[in-house]
Amino acid sequence: MSIKGILSGKEVKVAKLPKSSEEMSFLEHLEELRWHLVRASVAVIVGAVFVFINVRFIMDNILFAPKYPAFITNRAFAWVAQKFNSPDLALNTQPFEIINIDMAGQFTTHLNLAMVGGIIIAIPYIFWEFWRFIKPALYEKERKHATGAVFYSSFLFLTGIMFGYFMIVPLSTHFFGSYRVSTEIVNQINLTSYVSTVSSIVLGSGIVFELPIVIYFLSKVGLISSSFLKSYRRHAYIILLLLAAIITPPDVFSMLLVSGPLLLLYELGVFLSRRIEKKRDVKELLEA
């Protein structure tokens, strides 16, 4: 339905505003958010069911793979160790045994693994639902600037997942699996401990890799600036090094290997913040 009027002697038609641009009450916003959360939860459940059904393949070929010498990262380190004649650089040359000591340990691990796998599989859709919720509140120019936010958020998260799986997990399994305080003690790692360690490393890496996106949006709303990020660069580096020390085995080599990408992500955030400020300055000059 349209409204007809006369303006400057010409007939114009004013179309009714779409429902998405109409003002909504607080309760209506909550209802809208609820449905976005419901759809995201359904996506997680679908992914969890997929993982639950294929758990044997996932456990044998994905979850346990980093602790074996044939894993791609372990083979790469073995090549480096042989090239430089440094056997200590080789990873997971002696796979440890994984056992279960709880009555319901395997079943609860099955459920936990399905939930974590469901979240990882559904992450792109979760980001898309979040974007659909905030999109109506943005101006047209803001929507254009935020184009690709779902793609880049998903890409960074999945990149973090892959980095954690292919880099941090082999280092962690090697360190903790081969660490011994006495030759009389044989490492038999509990299933729950192994799965929770791998899951926390992988998910933690995915979340940490969202750092540039966080900096981008904080810069966009004016909460931080590139000058602020530069001024506190040393403090940020210390925090990132501590974070790398937390999520990696307690050795300097692993910490430095993981901290490198984290520092690069921070510098990427500084670059994005500077670009936002330049565009903002150009806009202010044009409007002056």
Residue, then its C-alpha position, 0 to 999 in steps of 0.5 A: m500500500s502507498i501514500k500519494g502526495i503532491l510535492s513541487g507540482k509533481e505526484v510522488k509515491v512514498a512506499k511503506l517502510p519495510k517491517s525490518s526498519e520499523e521501530m520495535s519495542f524492547l519485548e519485540h527485540l527480545e522475541e526477535l533475538r530469541w528466534h535467532l538463538v533458537r535457529a542457531s541452537v538448532a544448527v548446533i544440534v544438527g552438527a552435534v548429531f552428525v558428530f555423534i553418528n560419526v564419532r568413531f571416524i572422528m575419534d580415530n582419524i581426527l582427535f587421536a591423529p596428532k599423537y601419532p608419528a604419521f600426523i602431518t605436523n609430526r612428520a614435518f618436525a621429524w624432517v626438520a630434526q633429521k635435517f639439522n641432526s637434532p632428535d629433540l625436535a621430533l614430536n610424538t615419536q612414542p605414542f602414549e596410551i589412552i585409557n578410560i577409568d570412569m564407568a560412564g567416561q566414554f559415553t559422556t566423552h561422546l556427548n561432549l565431543a558431539m557438542v563441541g563438534g556441533i559448535i564448530i560446524a555451526i559457527p558460520y551459521i551462528f555468525w550469520e544469525f547474529w549478523r541478521f539480528i544486528k543488521p536492521a539497526l545499521y544505516e545503509k552505509e554501515r551495512k556496506h562497510a560491514t559486508g563480508a563480516v560473516f565471512y571474515s569472522s568465520f574464516l578467522f575462527l576456522t583458521g584458529i581452529m586449524f592452527g590449534y589442531f595442527m600446531i598447538v595440539p601436537l606440541s601439547t600431546h608431545f610435551f605432556g605425553s612424553y613428560r616423566v618425573s621418573t622412569e618407573i611411571v608410565n603415561q596412560i592418559n585418561l580419555t576425558s583429560y585428553v578430549s577436554t585438553v584438545s577441545s579447549i585448545v582448539l576452541g580457544s585458538g578459534i576465539v583468539f583468532e577473532l581478535p582483528i574482528v573485535i578490534y575492528f568493531l571497537s574502532k568502528v564505534g569509537l571505543i578504541s583508536s589506532s593511537f591507543l593500540k600503538s601506545y599500549r602495544r608493549h602491554a598487549y604483546i605481554i598479554l599475548l605472550l602470557l596467553a600463548a604460554i597458557i595455551t601451549p606446553p610450558d617450553v619457550f619454543s612452543m610459546l614463541l611458535v604460537s605467539g607469532p601469529l597472535l602478534l600478527l593478528y594484533e598488528l592486523g587489528v591496528f591496521l584495520s583501526r587506522r583504515i577506519e580512522k582515515k575513512r572517518d577523517v575523509k568523510e568529515l572533510l567532505e561534510a565540512 
